[in-house]
Amino acid sequence: MEDKALATRVILVRHGETSFNAEGRVQGHIDISTLTEKGAAEARLVGQALQGIPIQAFYHSPLQRARQTAENIADVLGQELAQKDPAIAQPTVSPNLIEISLPLWEGLLFDEVKVQYPDAYRDWHQAPHLLKMDDPKTGQPFFPVQALFAQARRLWDEVLPAHPNQTVLLVGHSGINRSLICTALNLPPDRYQTIQQANCNISILNFPDNTLGSAQLESLNITSHLGLPLPQVRKSHDAVRLLLVRHGETDWNRQGRFQGQIDIPLNENGHQQAKQAADFLQSVPLDFAITSAMKRPKETAQAILQHHPQVELAEEPDFREISHGTWEGKLEAEIEQEFPGDLERWRVTPELVQMPEGENLQQVWDRAIAAWDEMVQSARVQAKDSGRTSVGLVVAHDATNKVILSHVVGAGAEKFWSFKQGNGAVSVIDYPAEGPPILQAMNITTHLGGVLDRTAAGAL
């Protein structure tokens, strides 16, 4: 079955590097910091990366670092935007894109915050929904992250009804962008730190029926247009980094035929995608590699490891694709004729569907997550023993990867369709020495030809 058809597309961009970013200071609502030369250059690279994508609406935060970023992007896209609608070339200010308010900390170095407010700083990283400060205007206590989530919902209420079936560009900040992604995926405020946003990254959300409830995260925290294939490892506290890759294309992917546990190999395009993924990850040091034992991920992993001959490839049978049972080998039309209504149930409530003579998502979850958690624990030990971040490659399948991503962000199997996984796509998951995992990047396909994921669709 194919992923949800795309309708409204929202492209999220965080502002470029600022003077406060370079100094390690908290910004929040304070409007003193401006883009550095590097930040302005990053913004222009965003503009170049977005060339050719039809943008029908363009909003930015009222803070000057976001405005300067939007202006640099608009300078690059100016002629392209003006040809569609001259008004788009002048981005619109949205107050709901303003950054999180952290009145006690704004202007301080993060190191100073850590010393002066140790308990609040711990909450910020480990229980952000519990972080509490006093409102400077009213003197009343408030919860900054919870307030930001409410603001994010107001932004969605503002933008989605106004731009059905359009592509919208939003230039905001780390905090508000994280909150927009979390609220789109219906993740609670305690998951705020799970989603990361680098300066001038590109993230993409799709809304198939133009409502918040239909959101699909197409990609997260793309930085390759900035010369960074993957977001940087924060070595101070990241113990494990895992690169989760979906196998390259097969003939059955291209045909829209359910393959599941039928062992279909890569086609010619799939081998090319595997090579492109290999080239993309060539400079990334790897400590270990694990693949599903099936041909298509194994062939993909072997291509990637051509650049890492010192790494042995291990097989994990529990990372195999979902068993579609008697659906396997069939096209959607054939399944609909034989099992009327089941495809729609799979689209709407995948967590409730039992594949005839196959698996349900809970069974995939139980086996895949048990294997994943065991792998993470082993990698943590390796990192502790070596005193450095342990980096591993995991190559698996569409459904398996979506289950893992749901687990990482603290969602259940009901969010299965909220995560896109293209053939040959790369996702990045960091496990700090303490605290929950961090989804650093997801479904990077820029090495396959552009910001948008144009690979064959489907959980097949």
Sequence and secondary structure as in RCSB ss.txt:
>XXXX:A:sequence
MEDKALATRVILVRHGETSFNAEGRVQGHIDISTLTEKGAAEARLVGQALQGIPIQAFYHSPLQRARQTAENIAD
VLGQELAQKDPAIAQPTVSPNLIEISLPLWEGLLFDEVKVQYPDAYRDWHQAPHLLKMDDPKTGQPFFPVQALFA
QARRLWDEVLPAHPNQTVLLVGHSGINRSLICTALNLPPDRYQTIQQANCNISILNFPDNTLGSAQLESLNITSH
LGLPLPQVRKSHDAVRLLLVRHGETDWNRQGRFQGQIDIPLNENGHQQAKQAADFLQSVPLDFAITSAMKRPKET
AQAILQHHPQVELAEEPDFREISHGTWEGKLEAEIEQEFPGDLERWRVTPELVQMPEGENLQQVWDRAIAAWDEM
VQSARVQAKDSGRTSVGLVVAHDATNKVILSHVVGAGAEKFWSFKQGNGAVSVIDYPAEGPPILQAMNITTHLGG
VLDRTAAGAL
>XXXX:A:secstr
       EEEEEEE   BHHHHHTB  TT     B HHHHHHHHHHHHHTTTS   EEEE SSHHHHHHHHHHHH
HHHHHHHHH GGGGS EE GGG     TTTTTSBHHHHHHH HHHHHHHHH GGG  EE TTT  EE HHHHHHH
HHHHHHHHHTTTSTT EEEEEE HHHHHHHHHHHTT  GGGGGGB   TT EEEEEETTSSGGG EEEEEEE GG
GT SS    TTTEEEEEEEEE    HHHHHTB  TTS     HHHHHHHHHHHHHTTTS  SEEEE SSHHHHHH
HHHHGGG TTS EEE GGGS    GGGTT BHHHHHHHSTTHHHHHHH GGG B TTS BHHHHHHHHHHHHHHH
HHHHHHHHHHHTS EEEEEEE HHHHHHHHHHHTT  GGGGGGB   TT EEEEEEESSSS EEEEEEE GGGTS
SS  S     
